[in-house]
Amino acid sequence: MQAVMAVDAYRQVGQQGVQQERLLVLGLDGILEYLRRARSAMQERALGRKVQAMTRAYQIVEHLLAALPEDASPDAGDLSRRLASIYRYLLDRLGEANIFDDTQALDDCAAVVTALRDSWIEGLRRE
């Protein structure tokens, strides 16, 4: 239910004139911030802060996955499938990081999110 509400909110903001690509970049920025916070909390053994940061990062990735179009054109469908694969990978690694306090898993996620973010920003600059 919460994911449905998040997707609806995302679409409403998009209808208000904010480009979905820009929203995506903001979401990716949010993930990076929560990964940074989770890493810091893990190093300080601050369980409550870690759980909060990991939960928020996980929720943003879930939101991005749920917001992918299902009935897009063939080319967009291929992009959606590739993004879905990336988001699922991130969810898996975030789960591992959370369960095992694995900072390497956080670093892996940060590298993927940074590359994805940089690609979207480059695409926005070309528009």
Stockholm file with secondary structure:
# STOCKHOLM 1.0

chainA/1-127         MQAVMAVDAYRQVGQQGVQQERLLVLGLDGILEYLRRARSAMQERALGRKVQAMTRAYQIVEHLLAALPEDASPDAGDLSRRLASIYRYLLDRLGEANIFDDTQALDDCAAVVTALRDSWIEGLRRE
#=GR chainA/1-127 SS CHHHHHHHHHHHHHHTTCCHHHHHHHHHHHHHHHHHHHHHHHHHTCHHHHHHHHHHHHHHHHHHHHTSCSSCCHHHHHHHHHHHHHHHHHHHHHHHHHHHTCHHHHHHHHHHHHHHHHHHHHHHHHC
#=GC SS_cons         CHHHHHHHHHHHHHHTTCCHHHHHHHHHHHHHHHHHHHHHHHHHTCHHHHHHHHHHHHHHHHHHHHTSCSSCCHHHHHHHHHHHHHHHHHHHHHHHHHHHTCHHHHHHHHHHHHHHHHHHHHHHHHC
//
